[in-house]
Amino acid sequence: MFIADAQEREPGIDGLLSIYKGKLAAVFGDRFLEKSCTFSNSKNSPLFEFLFCVGNDHGIAPAKRIAKHILERM
């Protein structure tokens, strides 16, 4: 399968995460919170990444405060 916008990336999860964050930042701009948190299982294998984007322009400030509060306690 050919992917038109294929790009070189770092190997592993960090490489995928940097591409994904870049695409979210391009779509959401200042409504995307760059900081994230990785949730892992009992064997420390990553299960998913908590990323936060705000869809409504009027909710940017409170949503970012809530997300930062959550991320600081992870």
mmCIF file of the N, C-alpha and C atoms, coordinates in Angstrom:
data_MODEL
# 
_entry.id   MODEL 
# 
loop_
_atom_site.group_PDB 
_atom_site.id 
_atom_site.type_symbol 
_atom_site.label_atom_id 
_atom_site.label_alt_id 
_atom_site.label_comp_id 
_atom_site.label_asym_id 
_atom_site.label_entity_id 
_atom_site.label_seq_id 
_atom_site.pdbx_PDB_ins_code 
_atom_site.Cartn_x 
_atom_site.Cartn_y 
_atom_site.Cartn_z 
_atom_site.occupancy 
_atom_site.B_iso_or_equiv 
_atom_site.pdbx_formal_charge 
_atom_site.auth_seq_id 
_atom_site.auth_comp_id 
_atom_site.auth_asym_id 
_atom_site.auth_atom_id 
_atom_site.pdbx_PDB_model_num 
ATOM 1   N N  . MET A 1 1  ? 0.845   -1.176 0.000  1.00 0.00 ? 1  MET A N  1 
ATOM 2   C CA . MET A 1 1  ? 0.000   0.000  0.000  1.00 0.00 ? 1  MET A CA 1 
ATOM 3   C C  . MET A 1 1  ? 0.890   1.239  0.000  1.00 0.00 ? 1  MET A C  1 
ATOM 4   N N  . PHE A 1 2  ? 0.572   2.189  -0.838 1.00 0.00 ? 2  PHE A N  1 
ATOM 5   C CA . PHE A 1 2  ? 1.352   3.416  -0.940 1.00 0.00 ? 2  PHE A CA 1 
ATOM 6   C C  . PHE A 1 2  ? 0.676   4.530  -0.151 1.00 0.00 ? 2  PHE A C  1 
ATOM 7   N N  . ILE A 1 3  ? 1.445   5.193  0.705  1.00 0.00 ? 3  ILE A N  1 
ATOM 8   C CA . ILE A 1 3  ? 0.922   6.318  1.482  1.00 0.00 ? 3  ILE A CA 1 
ATOM 9   C C  . ILE A 1 3  ? 1.565   7.580  0.934  1.00 0.00 ? 3  ILE A C  1 
ATOM 10  N N  . ALA A 1 4  ? 0.738   8.503  0.464  1.00 0.00 ? 4  ALA A N  1 
ATOM 11  C CA . ALA A 1 4  ? 1.234   9.698  -0.219 1.00 0.00 ? 4  ALA A CA 1 
ATOM 12  C C  . ALA A 1 4  ? 2.064   10.601 0.683  1.00 0.00 ? 4  ALA A C  1 
ATOM 13  N N  . ASP A 1 5  ? 1.668   10.763 1.938  1.00 0.00 ? 5  ASP A N  1 
ATOM 14  C CA . ASP A 1 5  ? 2.394   11.672 2.821  1.00 0.00 ? 5  ASP A CA 1 
ATOM 15  C C  . ASP A 1 5  ? 3.272   10.922 3.823  1.00 0.00 ? 5  ASP A C  1 
ATOM 16  N N  . ALA A 1 6  ? 3.814   9.789  3.399  1.00 0.00 ? 6  ALA A N  1 
ATOM 17  C CA . ALA A 1 6  ? 4.689   9.014  4.272  1.00 0.00 ? 6  ALA A CA 1 
ATOM 18  C C  . ALA A 1 6  ? 5.919   9.844  4.630  1.00 0.00 ? 6  ALA A C  1 
ATOM 19  N N  . GLN A 1 7  ? 6.408   9.652  5.840  1.00 0.00 ? 7  GLN A N  1 
ATOM 20  C CA . GLN A 1 7  ? 7.565   10.398 6.294  1.00 0.00 ? 7  GLN A CA 1 
ATOM 21  C C  . GLN A 1 7  ? 8.426   9.513  7.191  1.00 0.00 ? 7  GLN A C  1 
ATOM 22  N N  . GLU A 1 8  ? 9.699   9.846  7.253  1.00 0.00 ? 8  GLU A N  1 
ATOM 23  C CA . GLU A 1 8  ? 10.587  9.121  8.149  1.00 0.00 ? 8  GLU A CA 1 
ATOM 24  C C  . GLU A 1 8  ? 10.248  9.513  9.582  1.00 0.00 ? 8  GLU A C  1 
ATOM 25  N N  . ARG A 1 9  ? 10.384  8.571  10.485 1.00 0.00 ? 9  ARG A N  1 
ATOM 26  C CA . ARG A 1 9  ? 10.072  8.862  11.880 1.00 0.00 ? 9  ARG A CA 1 
ATOM 27  C C  . ARG A 1 9  ? 11.038  8.118  12.782 1.00 0.00 ? 9  ARG A C  1 
ATOM 28  N N  . GLU A 1 10 ? 11.044  8.535  14.023 1.00 0.00 ? 10 GLU A N  1 
ATOM 29  C CA . GLU A 1 10 ? 11.818  7.809  15.031 1.00 0.00 ? 10 GLU A CA 1 
ATOM 30  C C  . GLU A 1 10 ? 11.206  6.420  15.176 1.00 0.00 ? 10 GLU A C  1 
ATOM 31  N N  . PRO A 1 11 ? 11.999  5.431  15.509 1.00 0.00 ? 11 PRO A N  1 
ATOM 32  C CA . PRO A 1 11 ? 11.427  4.093  15.698 1.00 0.00 ? 11 PRO A CA 1 
ATOM 33  C C  . PRO A 1 11 ? 10.603  4.023  16.977 1.00 0.00 ? 11 PRO A C  1 
ATOM 34  N N  . GLY A 1 12 ? 9.675   3.107  17.002 1.00 0.00 ? 12 GLY A N  1 
ATOM 35  C CA . GLY A 1 12 ? 8.908   2.829  18.207 1.00 0.00 ? 12 GLY A CA 1 
ATOM 36  C C  . GLY A 1 12 ? 7.749   3.773  18.459 1.00 0.00 ? 12 GLY A C  1 
ATOM 37  N N  . ILE A 1 13 ? 7.254   3.699  19.663 1.00 0.00 ? 13 ILE A N  1 
ATOM 38  C CA . ILE A 1 13 ? 6.070   4.448  20.066 1.00 0.00 ? 13 ILE A CA 1 
ATOM 39  C C  . ILE A 1 13 ? 6.319   5.949  20.054 1.00 0.00 ? 13 ILE A C  1 
ATOM 40  N N  . ASP A 1 14 ? 7.503   6.383  20.461 1.00 0.00 ? 14 ASP A N  1 
ATOM 41  C CA . ASP A 1 14 ? 7.799   7.815  20.485 1.00 0.00 ? 14 ASP A CA 1 
ATOM 42  C C  . ASP A 1 14 ? 7.712   8.433  19.099 1.00 0.00 ? 14 ASP A C  1 
ATOM 43  N N  . GLY A 1 15 ? 8.131   7.701  18.082 1.00 0.00 ? 15 GLY A N  1 
ATOM 44  C CA . GLY A 1 15 ? 8.040   8.193  16.716 1.00 0.00 ? 15 GLY A CA 1 
ATOM 45  C C  . GLY A 1 15 ? 6.601   8.349  16.262 1.00 0.00 ? 15 GLY A C  1 
ATOM 46  N N  . LEU A 1 16 ? 5.781   7.353  16.556 1.00 0.00 ? 16 LEU A N  1 
ATOM 47  C CA . LEU A 1 16 ? 4.367   7.441  16.199 1.00 0.00 ? 16 LEU A CA 1 
ATOM 48  C C  . LEU A 1 16 ? 3.691   8.574  16.955 1.00 0.00 ? 16 LEU A C  1 
ATOM 49  N N  . LEU A 1 17 ? 4.016   8.706  18.222 1.00 0.00 ? 17 LEU A N  1 
ATOM 50  C CA . LEU A 1 17 ? 3.412   9.743  19.042 1.00 0.00 ? 17 LEU A CA 1 
ATOM 51  C C  . LEU A 1 17 ? 3.766   11.137 18.545 1.00 0.00 ? 17 LEU A C  1 
ATOM 52  N N  . SER A 1 18 ? 4.998   11.345 18.125 1.00 0.00 ? 18 SER A N  1 
ATOM 53  C CA . SER A 1 18 ? 5.389   12.672 17.633 1.00 0.00 ? 18 SER A CA 1 
ATOM 54  C C  . SER A 1 18 ? 4.653   13.022 16.340 1.00 0.00 ? 18 SER A C  1 
ATOM 55  N N  . ILE A 1 19 ? 4.442   12.052 15.464 1.00 0.00 ? 19 ILE A N  1 
ATOM 56  C CA . ILE A 1 19 ? 3.684   12.297 14.235 1.00 0.00 ? 19 ILE A CA 1 
ATOM 57  C C  . ILE A 1 19 ? 2.228   12.609 14.568 1.00 0.00 ? 19 ILE A C  1 
ATOM 58  N N  . TYR A 1 20 ? 1.649   11.822 15.454 1.00 0.00 ? 20 TYR A N  1 
ATOM 59  C CA . TYR A 1 20 ? 0.251   12.008 15.833 1.00 0.00 ? 20 TYR A CA 1 
ATOM 60  C C  . TYR A 1 20 ? 0.031   13.371 16.489 1.00 0.00 ? 20 TYR A C  1 
ATOM 61  N N  . LYS A 1 21 ? 0.944   13.754 17.404 1.00 0.00 ? 21 LYS A N  1 
ATOM 62  C CA . LYS A 1 21 ? 0.838   15.055 18.068 1.00 0.00 ? 21 LYS A CA 1 
ATOM 63  C C  . LYS A 1 21 ? 0.982   16.191 17.051 1.00 0.00 ? 21 LYS A C  1 
ATOM 64  N N  . GLY A 1 22 ? 1.871   16.029 16.090 1.00 0.00 ? 22 GLY A N  1 
ATOM 65  C CA . GLY A 1 22 ? 2.049   17.043 15.062 1.00 0.00 ? 22 GLY A CA 1 
ATOM 66  C C  . GLY A 1 22 ? 0.793   17.252 14.233 1.00 0.00 ? 22 GLY A C  1 
ATOM 67  N N  . LYS A 1 23 ? 0.128   16.161 13.887 1.00 0.00 ? 23 LYS A N  1 
ATOM 68  C CA . LYS A 1 23 ? -1.104  16.263 13.102 1.00 0.00 ? 23 LYS A CA 1 
ATOM 69  C C  . LYS A 1 23 ? -2.230  16.885 13.922 1.00 0.00 ? 23 LYS A C  1 
ATOM 70  N N  . LEU A 1 24 ? -2.325  16.524 15.213 1.00 0.00 ? 24 LEU A N  1 
ATOM 71  C CA . LEU A 1 24 ? -3.342  17.135 16.073 1.00 0.00 ? 24 LEU A CA 1 
ATOM 72  C C  . LEU A 1 24 ? -3.086  18.627 16.253 1.00 0.00 ? 24 LEU A C  1 
ATOM 73  N N  . ALA A 1 25 ? -1.828  19.004 16.431 1.00 0.00 ? 25 ALA A N  1 
ATOM 74  C CA . ALA A 1 25 ? -1.479  20.414 16.594 1.00 0.00 ? 25 ALA A CA 1 
ATOM 75  C C  . ALA A 1 25 ? -1.818  21.195 15.323 1.00 0.00 ? 25 ALA A C  1 
ATOM 76  N N  . ALA A 1 26 ? -1.634  20.580 14.164 1.00 0.00 ? 26 ALA A N  1 
ATOM 77  C CA . ALA A 1 26 ? -1.950  21.256 12.911 1.00 0.00 ? 26 ALA A CA 1 
ATOM 78  C C  . ALA A 1 26 ? -3.456  21.481 12.769 1.00 0.00 ? 26 ALA A C  1 
ATOM 79  N N  . VAL A 1 27 ? -4.252  20.545 13.240 1.00 0.00 ? 27 VAL A N  1 
ATOM 80  C CA . VAL A 1 27 ? -5.707  20.662 13.132 1.00 0.00 ? 27 VAL A CA 1 
ATOM 81  C C  . VAL A 1 27 ? -6.280  21.583 14.216 1.00 0.00 ? 27 VAL A C  1 
ATOM 82  N N  . PHE A 1 28 ? -5.830  21.398 15.460 1.00 0.00 ? 28 PHE A N  1 
ATOM 83  C CA . PHE A 1 28 ? -6.432  22.104 16.587 1.00 0.00 ? 28 PHE A CA 1 
ATOM 84  C C  . PHE A 1 28 ? -5.694  23.379 16.989 1.00 0.00 ? 28 PHE A C  1 
ATOM 85  N N  . GLY A 1 29 ? -4.467  23.566 16.553 1.00 0.00 ? 29 GLY A N  1 
ATOM 86  C CA . GLY A 1 29 ? -3.703  24.773 16.878 1.00 0.00 ? 29 GLY A CA 1 
ATOM 87  C C  . GLY A 1 29 ? -3.546  24.968 18.374 1.00 0.00 ? 29 GLY A C  1 
ATOM 88  N N  . ASP A 1 30 ? -3.930  26.142 18.884 1.00 0.00 ? 30 ASP A N  1 
ATOM 89  C CA . ASP A 1 30 ? -3.778  26.425 20.310 1.00 0.00 ? 30 ASP A CA 1 
ATOM 90  C C  . ASP A 1 30 ? -4.801  25.692 21.164 1.00 0.00 ? 30 ASP A C  1 
ATOM 91  N N  . ARG A 1 31 ? -5.704  24.942 20.528 1.00 0.00 ? 31 ARG A N  1 
ATOM 92  C CA . ARG A 1 31 ? -6.683  24.140 21.269 1.00 0.00 ? 31 ARG A CA 1 
ATOM 93  C C  . ARG A 1 31 ? -6.174  22.730 21.543 1.00 0.00 ? 31 ARG A C  1 
ATOM 94  N N  . PHE A 1 32 ? -4.909  22.473 21.223 1.00 0.00 ? 32 PHE A N  1 
ATOM 95  C CA . PHE A 1 32 ? -4.264  21.181 21.492 1.00 0.00 ? 32 PHE A CA 1 
ATOM 96  C C  . PHE A 1 32 ? -3.263  21.362 22.622 1.00 0.00 ? 32 PHE A C  1 
ATOM 97  N N  . LEU A 1 33 ? -3.370  20.531 23.652 1.00 0.00 ? 33 LEU A N  1 
ATOM 98  C CA . LEU A 1 33 ? -2.448  20.574 24.775 1.00 0.00 ? 33 LEU A CA 1 
ATOM 99  C C  . LEU A 1 33 ? -1.292  19.620 24.486 1.00 0.00 ? 33 LEU A C  1 
ATOM 100 N N  . GLU A 1 34 ? -0.078  20.154 24.374 1.00 0.00 ? 34 GLU A N  1 
ATOM 101 C CA . GLU A 1 34 ? 1.092   19.367 23.967 1.00 0.00 ? 34 GLU A CA 1 
ATOM 102 C C  . GLU A 1 34 ? 1.452   18.269 24.971 1.00 0.00 ? 34 GLU A C  1 
ATOM 103 N N  . LYS A 1 35 ? 1.266   18.550 26.253 1.00 0.00 ? 35 LYS A N  1 
ATOM 104 C CA . LYS A 1 35 ? 1.613   17.570 27.289 1.00 0.00 ? 35 LYS A CA 1 
ATOM 105 C C  . LYS A 1 35 ? 0.645   16.391 27.234 1.00 0.00 ? 35 LYS A C  1 
ATOM 106 N N  . SER A 1 36 ? 1.159   15.190 27.429 1.00 0.00 ? 36 SER A N  1 
ATOM 107 C CA . SER A 1 36 ? 0.326   13.998 27.408 1.00 0.00 ? 36 SER A CA 1 
ATOM 108 C C  . SER A 1 36 ? 0.788   13.031 28.493 1.00 0.00 ? 36 SER A C  1 
ATOM 109 N N  . CYS A 1 37 ? 0.063   11.935 28.619 1.00 0.00 ? 37 CYS A N  1 
ATOM 110 C CA . CYS A 1 37 ? 0.397   10.938 29.643 1.00 0.00 ? 37 CYS A CA 1 
ATOM 111 C C  . CYS A 1 37 ? 0.197   9.545  29.058 1.00 0.00 ? 37 CYS A C  1 
ATOM 112 N N  . THR A 1 38 ? 1.165   8.669  29.262 1.00 0.00 ? 38 THR A N  1 
ATOM 113 C CA . THR A 1 38 ? 1.075   7.294  28.779 1.00 0.00 ? 38 THR A CA 1 
ATOM 114 C C  . THR A 1 38 ? 0.521   6.405  29.877 1.00 0.00 ? 38 THR A C  1 
ATOM 115 N N  . PHE A 1 39 ? -0.507  5.640  29.558 1.00 0.00 ? 39 PHE A N  1 
ATOM 116 C CA . PHE A 1 39 ? -1.064  4.667  30.487 1.00 0.00 ? 39 PHE A CA 1 
ATOM 117 C C  . PHE A 1 39 ? -0.500  3.306  30.121 1.00 0.00 ? 39 PHE A C  1 
ATOM 118 N N  . SER A 1 40 ? 0.041   2.611  31.107 1.00 0.00 ? 40 SER A N  1 
ATOM 119 C CA . SER A 1 40 ? 0.694   1.316  30.880 1.00 0.00 ? 40 SER A CA 1 
ATOM 120 C C  . SER A 1 40 ? 0.030   0.232  31.713 1.00 0.00 ? 40 SER A C  1 
ATOM 121 N N  . ASN A 1 41 ? 0.252   -1.010 31.307 1.00 0.00 ? 41 ASN A N  1 
ATOM 122 C CA . ASN A 1 41 ? -0.281  -2.130 32.081 1.00 0.00 ? 41 ASN A CA 1 
ATOM 123 C C  . ASN A 1 41 ? 0.683   -2.509 33.202 1.00 0.00 ? 41 ASN A C  1 
ATOM 124 N N  . SER A 1 42 ? 0.405   -3.587 33.900 1.00 0.00 ? 42 SER A N  1 
ATOM 125 C CA . SER A 1 42 ? 1.218   -3.995 35.047 1.00 0.00 ? 42 SER A CA 1 
ATOM 126 C C  . SER A 1 42 ? 2.636   -4.401 34.655 1.00 0.00 ? 42 SER A C  1 
ATOM 127 N N  . LYS A 1 43 ? 2.863   -4.703 33.378 1.00 0.00 ? 43 LYS A N  1 
ATOM 128 C CA . LYS A 1 43 ? 4.200   -5.063 32.903 1.00 0.00 ? 43 LYS A CA 1 
ATOM 129 C C  . LYS A 1 43 ? 4.896   -3.872 32.243 1.00 0.00 ? 43 LYS A C  1 
ATOM 130 N N  . ASN A 1 44 ? 4.323   -2.685 32.461 1.00 0.00 ? 44 ASN A N  1 
ATOM 131 C CA . ASN A 1 44 ? 4.870   -1.430 31.957 1.00 0.00 ? 44 ASN A CA 1 
ATOM 132 C C  . ASN A 1 44 ? 4.870   -1.334 30.427 1.00 0.00 ? 44 ASN A C  1 
ATOM 133 N N  . SER A 1 45 ? 3.970   -2.068 29.785 1.00 0.00 ? 45 SER A N  1 
ATOM 134 C CA . SER A 1 45 ? 3.794   -1.946 28.342 1.00 0.00 ? 45 SER A CA 1 
ATOM 135 C C  . SER A 1 45 ? 2.734   -0.880 28.087 1.00 0.00 ? 45 SER A C  1 
ATOM 136 N N  . PRO A 1 46 ? 2.994   0.074  27.197 1.00 0.00 ? 46 PRO A N  1 
ATOM 137 C CA . PRO A 1 46 ? 2.026   1.143  26.966 1.00 0.00 ? 46 PRO A CA 1 
ATOM 138 C C  . PRO A 1 46 ? 0.709   0.619  26.397 1.00 0.00 ? 46 PRO A C  1 
ATOM 139 N N  . LEU A 1 47 ? -0.392  1.093  26.964 1.00 0.00 ? 47 LEU A N  1 
ATOM 140 C CA . LEU A 1 47 ? -1.720  0.726  26.478 1.00 0.00 ? 47 LEU A CA 1 
ATOM 141 C C  . LEU A 1 47 ? -2.304  1.826  25.598 1.00 0.00 ? 47 LEU A C  1 
ATOM 142 N N  . PHE A 1 48 ? -2.254  3.070  26.094 1.00 0.00 ? 48 PHE A N  1 
ATOM 143 C CA . PHE A 1 48 ? -2.733  4.200  25.306 1.00 0.00 ? 48 PHE A CA 1 
ATOM 144 C C  . PHE A 1 48 ? -2.132  5.493  25.833 1.00 0.00 ? 48 PHE A C  1 
ATOM 145 N N  . GLU A 1 49 ? -2.301  6.547  25.050 1.00 0.00 ? 49 GLU A N  1 
ATOM 146 C CA . GLU A 1 49 ? -1.770  7.866  25.384 1.00 0.00 ? 49 GLU A CA 1 
ATOM 147 C C  . GLU A 1 49 ? -2.937  8.810  25.617 1.00 0.00 ? 49 GLU A C  1 
ATOM 148 N N  . PHE A 1 50 ? -2.913  9.542  26.727 1.00 0.00 ? 50 PHE A N  1 
ATOM 149 C CA . PHE A 1 50 ? -3.940  10.539 27.022 1.00 0.00 ? 50 PHE A CA 1 
ATOM 150 C C  . PHE A 1 50 ? -3.518  11.846 26.372 1.00 0.00 ? 50 PHE A C  1 
ATOM 151 N N  . LEU A 1 51 ? -4.238  12.239 25.321 1.00 0.00 ? 51 LEU A N  1 
ATOM 152 C CA . LEU A 1 51 ? -4.004  13.497 24.607 1.00 0.00 ? 51 LEU A CA 1 
ATOM 153 C C  . LEU A 1 51 ? -5.260  14.331 24.743 1.00 0.00 ? 51 LEU A C  1 
ATOM 154 N N  . PHE A 1 52 ? -5.116  15.639 24.757 1.00 0.00 ? 52 PHE A N  1 
ATOM 155 C CA . PHE A 1 52 ? -6.264  16.499 25.003 1.00 0.00 ? 52 PHE A CA 1 
ATOM 156 C C  . PHE A 1 52 ? -6.370  17.594 23.951 1.00 0.00 ? 52 PHE A C  1 
ATOM 157 N N  . CYS A 1 53 ? -7.549  17.679 23.303 1.00 0.00 ? 53 CYS A N  1 
ATOM 158 C CA . CYS A 1 53 ? -7.857  18.721 22.337 1.00 0.00 ? 53 CYS A CA 1 
ATOM 159 C C  . CYS A 1 53 ? -9.203  19.334 22.703 1.00 0.00 ? 53 CYS A C  1 
ATOM 160 N N  . VAL A 1 54 ? -9.354  20.613 22.426 1.00 0.00 ? 54 VAL A N  1 
ATOM 161 C CA . VAL A 1 54 ? -10.590 21.322 22.730 1.00 0.00 ? 54 VAL A CA 1 
ATOM 162 C C  . VAL A 1 54 ? -11.291 21.651 21.422 1.00 0.00 ? 54 VAL A C  1 
ATOM 163 N N  . GLY A 1 55 ? -12.554 21.253 21.302 1.00 0.00 ? 55 GLY A N  1 
ATOM 164 C CA . GLY A 1 55 ? -13.292 21.483 20.071 1.00 0.00 ? 55 GLY A CA 1 
ATOM 165 C C  . GLY A 1 55 ? -13.967 22.833 19.991 1.00 0.00 ? 55 GLY A C  1 
ATOM 166 N N  . ASN A 1 56 ? -14.336 23.406 21.130 1.00 0.00 ? 56 ASN A N  1 
ATOM 167 C CA . ASN A 1 56 ? -15.087 24.656 21.146 1.00 0.00 ? 56 ASN A CA 1 
ATOM 168 C C  . ASN A 1 56 ? -14.184 25.811 21.555 1.00 0.00 ? 56 ASN A C  1 
ATOM 169 N N  . ASP A 1 57 ? -14.134 26.854 20.736 1.00 0.00 ? 57 ASP A N  1 
ATOM 170 C CA . ASP A 1 57 ? -13.273 28.005 21.026 1.00 0.00 ? 57 ASP A CA 1 
ATOM 171 C C  . ASP A 1 57 ? -13.603 28.671 22.362 1.00 0.00 ? 57 ASP A C  1 
ATOM 172 N N  . HIS A 1 58 ? -14.866 28.641 22.760 1.00 0.00 ? 58 HIS A N  1 
ATOM 173 C CA . HIS A 1 58 ? -15.268 29.289 24.015 1.00 0.00 ? 58 HIS A CA 1 
ATOM 174 C C  . HIS A 1 58 ? -14.841 28.496 25.245 1.00 0.00 ? 58 HIS A C  1 
ATOM 175 N N  . GLY A 1 59 ? -14.495 27.238 25.070 1.00 0.00 ? 59 GLY A N  1 
ATOM 176 C CA . GLY A 1 59 ? -14.132 26.403 26.208 1.00 0.00 ? 59 GLY A CA 1 
ATOM 177 C C  . GLY A 1 59 ? -12.647 26.160 26.367 1.00 0.00 ? 59 GLY A C  1 
ATOM 178 N N  . ILE A 1 60 ? -11.818 26.892 25.632 1.00 0.00 ? 60 ILE A N  1 
ATOM 179 C CA . ILE A 1 60 ? -10.374 26.640 25.656 1.00 0.00 ? 60 ILE A CA 1 
ATOM 180 C C  . ILE A 1 60 ? -9.790  26.782 27.054 1.00 0.00 ? 60 ILE A C  1 
ATOM 181 N N  . ALA A 1 61 ? -10.016 27.907 27.702 1.00 0.00 ? 61 ALA A N  1 
ATOM 182 C CA . ALA A 1 61 ? -9.390  28.168 29.009 1.00 0.00 ? 61 ALA A CA 1 
ATOM 183 C C  . ALA A 1 61 ? -9.807  27.160 30.068 1.00 0.00 ? 61 ALA A C  1 
ATOM 184 N N  . PRO A 1 62 ? -11.110 26.918 30.297 1.00 0.00 ? 62 PRO A N  1 
ATOM 185 C CA . PRO A 1 62 ? -11.465 25.947 31.334 1.00 0.00 ? 62 PRO A CA 1 
ATOM 186 C C  . PRO A 1 62 ? -11.043 24.521 30.989 1.00 0.00 ? 62 PRO A C  1 
ATOM 187 N N  . ALA A 1 63 ? -11.141 24.154 29.719 1.00 0.00 ? 63 ALA A N  1 
ATOM 188 C CA . ALA A 1 63 ? -10.759 22.800 29.319 1.00 0.00 ? 63 ALA A CA 1 
ATOM 189 C C  . ALA A 1 63 ? -9.272  22.563 29.530 1.00 0.00 ? 63 ALA A C  1 
ATOM 190 N N  . LYS A 1 64 ? -8.429  23.552 29.188 1.00 0.00 ? 64 LYS A N  1 
ATOM 191 C CA . LYS A 1 64 ? -6.990  23.403 29.395 1.00 0.00 ? 64 LYS A CA 1 
ATOM 192 C C  . LYS A 1 64 ? -6.655  23.320 30.880 1.00 0.00 ? 64 LYS A C  1 
ATOM 193 N N  . ARG A 1 65 ? -7.359  24.103 31.719 1.00 0.00 ? 65 ARG A N  1 
ATOM 194 C CA . ARG A 1 65 ? -7.133  24.020 33.165 1.00 0.00 ? 65 ARG A CA 1 
ATOM 195 C C  . ARG A 1 65 ? -7.466  22.620 33.691 1.00 0.00 ? 65 ARG A C  1 
ATOM 196 N N  . ILE A 1 66 ? -8.577  22.062 33.235 1.00 0.00 ? 66 ILE A N  1 
ATOM 197 C CA . ILE A 1 66 ? -8.985  20.722 33.661 1.00 0.00 ? 66 ILE A CA 1 
ATOM 198 C C  . ILE A 1 66 ? -7.964  19.686 33.209 1.00 0.00 ? 66 ILE A C  1 
ATOM 199 N N  . ALA A 1 67 ? -7.537  19.755 31.953 1.00 0.00 ? 67 ALA A N  1 
ATOM 200 C CA . ALA A 1 67 ? -6.573  18.791 31.421 1.00 0.00 ? 67 ALA A CA 1 
ATOM 201 C C  . ALA A 1 67 ? -5.242  18.888 32.167 1.00 0.00 ? 67 ALA A C  1 
ATOM 202 N N  . LYS A 1 68 ? -4.763  20.105 32.422 1.00 0.00 ? 68 LYS A N  1 
ATOM 203 C CA . LYS A 1 68 ? -3.509  20.264 33.152 1.00 0.00 ? 68 LYS A CA 1 
ATOM 204 C C  . LYS A 1 68 ? -3.624  19.697 34.558 1.00 0.00 ? 68 LYS A C  1 
ATOM 205 N N  . HIS A 1 69 ? -4.762  19.913 35.192 1.00 0.00 ? 69 HIS A N  1 
ATOM 206 C CA . HIS A 1 69 ? -5.006  19.373 36.532 1.00 0.00 ? 69 HIS A CA 1 
ATOM 207 C C  . HIS A 1 69 ? -4.912  17.839 36.507 1.00 0.00 ? 69 HIS A C  1 
ATOM 208 N N  . ILE A 1 70 ? -5.562  17.225 35.520 1.00 0.00 ? 70 ILE A N  1 
ATOM 209 C CA . ILE A 1 70 ? -5.527  15.760 35.395 1.00 0.00 ? 70 ILE A CA 1 
ATOM 210 C C  . ILE A 1 70 ? -4.104  15.274 35.136 1.00 0.00 ? 70 ILE A C  1 
ATOM 211 N N  . LEU A 1 71 ? -3.417  15.906 34.188 1.00 0.00 ? 71 LEU A N  1 
ATOM 212 C CA . LEU A 1 71 ? -2.078  15.462 33.803 1.00 0.00 ? 71 LEU A CA 1 
ATOM 213 C C  . LEU A 1 71 ? -1.051  15.644 34.919 1.00 0.00 ? 71 LEU A C  1 
ATOM 214 N N  . GLU A 1 72 ? -1.212  16.658 35.751 1.00 0.00 ? 72 GLU A N  1 
ATOM 215 C CA . GLU A 1 72 ? -0.266  16.863 36.852 1.00 0.00 ? 72 GLU A CA 1 
ATOM 216 C C  . GLU A 1 72 ? -0.371  15.774 37.912 1.00 0.00 ? 72 GLU A C  1 
ATOM 217 N N  . ARG A 1 73 ? -1.525  15.105 37.964 1.00 0.00 ? 73 ARG A N  1 
ATOM 218 C CA . ARG A 1 73 ? -1.734  14.083 38.981 1.00 0.00 ? 73 ARG A CA 1 
ATOM 219 C C  . ARG A 1 73 ? -1.535  12.670 38.460 1.00 0.00 ? 73 ARG A C  1 
ATOM 220 N N  . MET A 1 74 ? -1.130  12.536 37.234 1.00 0.00 ? 74 MET A N  1 
ATOM 221 C CA . MET A 1 74 ? -0.874  11.214 36.638 1.00 0.00 ? 74 MET A CA 1 
ATOM 222 C C  . MET A 1 74 ? 0.523   10.757 36.951 1.00 0.00 ? 74 MET A C  1 
# 
